[in-house]
Amino acid sequence: MSQLRVLHLITAAETGGAETFLCRLLSRLPRERFKSRVVCMVRPGHVGGRIRALGIPLATLGMRRGLPSVGAVRKLMEMLQDFQPDIVQTWLHHADLLGLVAVRLAVESNMVWNLRNSRLDAAPWTTRAVVWLCARLSRLPEAVLTNSETARDQHRALGFRPRRFEVLPNGIDCDEFRPDPAVREALRKEFGVSPETPLAGMLARHAPMKNHAGFLRAAALVLKELPEARFLLCGTGVTQVNRELMAQVNQAGLRGRVILAGYRQDAPRVLNALDALCVPSAYGEGFPNAAAEAMSCGVPCAVTDTGDAARVVGDTGRVVPPNDEPALSRALVELLALPPDQRTILAARCRERIATEFSLDAAARAYAAFYEELAGRR
């Protein structure tokens, strides 16, 4: 049987959840069954290099953010005609719309959209317009995928009425994300944190939906109960040159208590340094990768009830309402103050939940089965 040709169109290949999961998915789809290519609408970033390192061809349409381009449509049409994919899988709203237009004009391929964000509270009007248009065209793709039940339900509320709506959760590589006491010791030494210091962290790019300000306000409340605690923030834009973020740190009275580590490519090592991970998102979460990755490393999580965060954490962590800093601080204190024996038990439960419910191998099998069924191979 010949390989199934799948072309993935994504807005960018930077550090977001969709881009990261696409890279991981491509690493596990069987090469003897699938021939994959990736096209980025704009210039690829960090994740683009990782995709190329897998041996997957990656091209760019050279678009500028926020600007439509007839030339990009033509370029994508040429790529489609050259590759002749059995399936075109688009990721995120802008790629969904662009991919639909190009496929309709260029080739006869199975068209699949992939929706991630669950809410659009702070989205610019251009994005809201694209989403509105996608909703009206949502019966045209053969199927629409989401990574969370929340994203599916909220897109239905936005008017999406696809012929087929599937929820395929993200998956975590439990071999890459695993507990490692030696790494924990090394990273704490790197960050200047003693082995006994309670350390809570947040791994997210700097964006309004991620709610760094809320995390910092909750951290200030944590210090009233645990004055020895420290806080580690990693992600694109999370550095001392970010004036807005530094103003929030100072306003919360956290100077000297917070480590701003910026973007790092060693998330499994960083997570091992933590005693608790926080996902304080105010809105917009679909599947919280950071929480699942932390749990796979044996790190319990305090999350807001956004997207499918509560579904991922289950009974292994703490779930609080969005924008409730007192509740979030209490949840963090409970996790940071756990006695060693209880912490060991909870760490094992966290990892077991991810390995059982949200492993990368399970996610790759689900995508492979879906693609083959769609193309009539099963």
Secondary structure, DSSP 4 states (H G I P E B T S, - for coil): -PPEEEEEEES--SSSHHHHHHHHHHHHS-TTTEEEEEEESS---HHHHHHHHTT--EEE--PPTT---HHHHHHHHHHHHHH--SEEEEESHHHHHHHHHHHHHH---EEEEEE-----TT--HHHHHHHHHHHHHTTSSSEEEESSHHHHHHHHHTT---S-EEE----B-TTTS---HHHHHHHHHHHT--TTS-EEEEE--S-GGG-HHHHHHHHHHHHHH-TT-EEEEESTT-STT-HHHHHHHHHTT-TTTEEEEE--S-HHHHHHT-SEEEE---S--SS-HHHHHHHHTT--EEEES-TTHHHHHTTSSEEE-TT-HHHHHHHHHHHHT--HHHHHHHHHHHHHHHHHHSBHHHHHHHHHHHHHHHTT--
